[in-house]
């Protein structure tokens, strides 16, 4: 569906992923059984809803094709937000990450790169 998918991770989790060679997800991901991703168009709303006030975030941009069949497009459970969300049913291999950038919190709002809608 989309060429790239995005996830938001805390700085310490990103550092652990760099050391391990893969990102295994947050406690929320473990609870739900998959890694939560968003499209570029969904990312700001996802940050506002699920990462409000979190100052140490990194945005990981992954090549959707590199994730293969483990990436599934599904409705978010219990959500009123329209559209399908990318869910990864495997650890995120670092080889699939095409960009990782810090997302500073400025005035209570996350500042994303300019190319994120």
Secondary structure, 3 states (H helix, E strand, C coil): CCCEEEEEEEHHHHHHHHHHCEECCCHHHHHHCCEECECHHHHHHHHHHHCCCCCCEEEEEEEHHHHHHHEEEEECCCCCCCCEEEEECCCEEHHHEEEEEEECEECCEECCCCCCC
